[in-house]
């Protein structure tokens, strides 16, 4: 299973449709996070599976990448994404 699923778009005319499309992929591969980008904006979503709406946790514009890199890395680095996945698994197991 991937930790992060990335959907690259030429342009995002309908953000809701873009989220719906990448979410449909996420339901198959079960990432910790998914990212949608059109090279101008990057949005990071915390994938909740089929049990709850996903949460948009970060949006970064291209001009902000230098100053927001630490925020991105804190969510999307392999270690951070693996911890997020493990926390989600633990939460689901506790709710059984």
Beta strands, then each sheet from edge to edge (+ up, - down):
strand 1: 4-8
strand 2: 33-37
strand 3: 41-46
strand 4: 55-61
sheet 1: 1+ 2+ 3- 4+
end
